[in-house]
Amino acid sequence: MYWRIRGKSNGHSWWGKTAVVVVDVQKDFTTAYSGSLAVNGTDDAFLKSVAEATKKLKELGLPIYATMDWHPAGHVSFASRHSGKKVLESVSIEDGRTQILWPDHCVQGTDGATLLLNEKYITGIIRKGEDVDYDSYSGFQDEVPLMQNKSLGGRCSGQTPRLDRPGATRQCQTDFFV
C-alpha cells in the first residue's frame, strides 16, 4: 500500500509523493520464527530482504510506516474463543457478520506480536485488530466487509489521518496472505 502526494520537490517527480507501508512483519506471521500463523516464504532470507529494502527506501528519504496486528487475548478471530470450532472454520457473529477463525496470533505484549523491522527506519506504526470484537485485515479500517460482498463499512481504525493530507490520493494494493 502506498500513498501519493501531487507535486514536485527536490527535483524528483516521486520525492515527497510516496510513503511506504510495510505490512505485518511480525514473528507470528513468519516461518523463520515458527509463527502460529506463519506464511510460506517468510524465512530468514525474506526477513533479510525486507530489512535491506526498508533501509534503502529510508535512505532515499521516503517515510516508512509499518502495520502490525495487535490483538487482545480472546479476539473474535481466534478459534480458541469459539467453543468446539477449529482454525479456518467460519462462525456467524451475533450482529450478522461472518468471521473466519485463525489460531491465536499477535496477542498484545507477547513474543509473537514482535515487529521484525528496525524501528529507527520506521516513521510510524499502525496497530490494527485492537478491538476484541472486530477483525482487521486493513491498517485503516476494521472488519473488511468487502470480503463479504458488502459495501465498505466497518469501523475506522483511527490511523488514516496520519497519512491523509491535502492533495493525497490513496493507491492501495491488498493481499490476503493466509
Secondary structure, DSSP 8 states (H G I E B T S, - for coil): -EEEESS-BTTBSSTTTEEEEEE--BGGGBTTTT-TT-BTT-SHHHHHHHHHHHHHHHHTT--EEEEEE-B-TT-TTBGGGSTT--TT-EEE-TTS-EEE-B-S-SBTTSGGG-B-S-GGG-SEEEEE--STT---SSSSBSS-GGGGT--S-S-B-S-GGGT--TTEEEE-------
